[in-house]
Amino acid sequence: MNPLRNFEEFLKEGVANKQRVDLSRASSLAEEAEKRKAFLKEMSDKIGVNDENANYFIENAYDILTELVRARMFIEGLKASGVSAHEAEISYMRNLGFSESEVRFANELRYFRNGIIYYGKRLNAEYAGAVLDFLNKAYPKLLQLARPRK
């Protein structure tokens, strides 16, 4: 896995672009992330995380994080698309005040989630637990940033 580039590089390459602010889309993404987070917590409380279901928790945690990052990007009039869009979105977390170690973890999560989706990679409950811990720490900050101010 290569080091994650700065968001500004993605802007220069055209992977990320300026667009009109879209508060409606931001609000919709934030709402979906909240629903997904509640569902993930319910599933964790009711059935727990194990090696058999770890991938589902990892995928959903990643989706929650990226929905909230995208929501903030829409608030700022930004959008990423194309081959490196997910990398650009994770890189944008630096612009939101996340530490380099947090951004590295999120990028690792992106990499492993791609392994699940595209290559059938199986991850374990231990890693899923680390992902859920990361989500629980990052979520409040991201949710606050993802809510359009009225």
Phi, psi and omega per residue, in radians:
M1 nan 2.200 -3.138
N2 -1.347 2.701 3.064
P3 -1.057 2.561 -3.111
L4 -1.382 2.220 3.137
R5 -1.278 2.884 3.076
N6 -1.281 2.632 -3.097
F7 -1.015 -0.628 -3.127
E8 -1.035 -0.571 3.080
E9 -1.138 -0.665 3.104
F10 -1.163 -0.607 3.062
L11 -1.124 -0.807 -3.131
K12 -1.068 -0.652 -3.118
E13 -1.369 -0.236 -3.113
G14 1.525 0.099 3.049
V15 -1.211 -0.683 3.032
A16 -1.943 2.477 -3.093
N17 -2.399 2.695 2.982
K18 -1.378 2.510 3.091
Q19 -2.611 -3.090 3.097
R20 -1.253 2.609 3.055
V21 -1.076 2.401 -3.132
D22 -2.292 1.461 -3.098
L23 -1.188 -0.566 3.126
S24 -1.117 -0.799 3.134
R25 -1.166 -0.676 3.101
A26 -1.061 -0.804 -3.135
S27 -1.086 -0.735 3.127
S28 -1.095 -0.772 3.116
L29 -1.118 -0.745 3.128
A30 -1.102 -0.722 3.117
E31 -1.110 -0.749 3.119
E32 -1.109 -0.707 3.112
A33 -1.099 -0.692 3.107
E34 -1.099 -0.752 3.119
K35 -1.125 -0.754 -3.130
R36 -1.135 -0.673 3.136
K37 -1.146 -0.752 3.113
A38 -1.086 -0.728 3.105
F39 -1.097 -0.778 -3.137
L40 -1.069 -0.733 3.119
K41 -1.127 -0.753 3.123
E42 -1.058 -0.783 3.133
M43 -1.143 -0.699 3.113
S44 -1.111 -0.751 3.134
D45 -1.180 -0.680 -3.032
K46 -1.460 -0.751 -3.061
I47 -2.024 -0.286 3.128
G48 1.316 2.904 3.135
V49 -1.712 2.282 3.062
N50 -2.451 3.077 -3.095
D51 -1.085 -0.495 -3.117
E52 -1.290 -0.537 -3.088
N53 -1.979 0.087 -3.073
A54 -0.945 -0.756 -3.100
N55 -1.026 -0.652 -3.120
Y56 -1.150 -0.694 3.098
F57 -1.177 -0.718 -3.135
I58 -1.119 -0.830 -3.140
E59 -1.058 -0.796 -3.123
N60 -1.173 -0.671 3.096
A61 -1.083 -0.771 3.107
Y62 -1.068 -0.776 -3.141
D63 -1.065 -0.701 3.104
I64 -1.067 -0.856 -3.135
L65 -1.037 -0.840 -3.072
T66 -1.239 -0.578 3.060
E67 -1.059 -0.729 -3.129
L68 -1.238 -0.676 3.076
V69 -1.111 -0.793 3.117
R70 -1.046 -0.721 3.121
A71 -1.013 -0.802 3.127
R72 -1.112 -0.678 3.112
M73 -1.082 -0.717 3.096
F74 -1.106 -0.638 3.082
I75 -1.100 -0.617 -3.119
E76 -1.538 0.002 -3.134
G77 1.312 0.714 -3.137
L78 -2.252 2.661 3.063
K79 -2.654 2.429 3.056
A80 -1.937 2.451 3.093
S81 -2.669 2.753 3.112
G82 1.740 -2.871 -2.979
V83 -1.001 -0.745 -3.059
S84 -1.835 0.381 -3.062
A85 -1.039 -0.752 -3.112
H86 -1.157 -0.658 3.075
E87 -1.089 -0.746 3.131
A88 -1.069 -0.746 -3.140
E89 -1.116 -0.740 3.105
I90 -1.148 -0.733 3.111
S91 -1.033 -0.620 3.141
Y92 -1.067 -0.376 3.110
M93 -1.033 -0.506 3.051
R94 -1.059 -0.740 -3.136
N95 -1.155 -0.340 3.137
L96 -1.614 0.056 3.063
G97 1.638 0.218 3.077
F98 -1.379 2.567 -3.113
S99 -1.240 2.844 3.128
E100 -1.075 -0.655 3.131
S101 -1.187 -0.616 3.084
E102 -1.175 -0.725 3.126
V103 -1.153 -0.693 3.099
R104 -1.087 -0.746 3.120
F105 -1.097 -0.776 3.133
A106 -1.086 -0.651 3.116
N107 -1.205 -0.668 3.051
E108 -1.086 -0.735 3.091
L109 -1.051 -0.749 3.087
R110 -1.011 -0.808 -3.119
Y111 -1.078 -0.833 -3.124
F112 -1.207 -0.632 3.096
R113 -1.103 -0.705 3.057
N114 -1.070 -0.656 3.082
G115 -1.072 -0.675 3.096
I116 -1.145 -0.890 -3.026
I117 -1.180 -0.808 -2.964
Y118 -1.760 -0.342 -3.037
Y119 -2.213 0.082 3.105
G120 1.208 0.419 -3.136
K121 -1.125 2.408 3.086
R122 -1.866 2.192 3.095
L123 -1.923 2.893 -3.008
N124 -1.867 3.005 -3.098
A125 -1.113 -0.561 3.136
E126 -1.103 -0.816 3.120
Y127 -1.170 -0.708 3.099
A128 -1.021 -0.689 3.090
G129 -1.091 -0.720 3.098
A130 -1.126 -0.673 3.113
V131 -1.138 -0.768 3.132
L132 -1.144 -0.658 3.062
D133 -1.065 -0.794 3.117
F134 -1.067 -0.803 3.122
L135 -1.005 -0.809 -3.098
N136 -1.110 -0.525 3.101
K137 -1.380 -0.709 -3.065
A138 -1.423 -0.489 -3.007
Y139 -0.987 -0.878 -3.098
P140 -1.027 -0.740 3.130
K141 -1.141 -0.813 -3.135
L142 -1.123 -0.705 -3.139
L143 -1.098 -0.762 3.114
Q144 -1.067 -0.746 3.133
L145 -1.200 -0.453 -3.031
A146 -1.562 -0.160 3.133
R147 -1.530 2.101 3.108
P148 -1.072 2.369 3.102
R149 -1.432 2.330 -3.081
K150 -1.838 nan nan
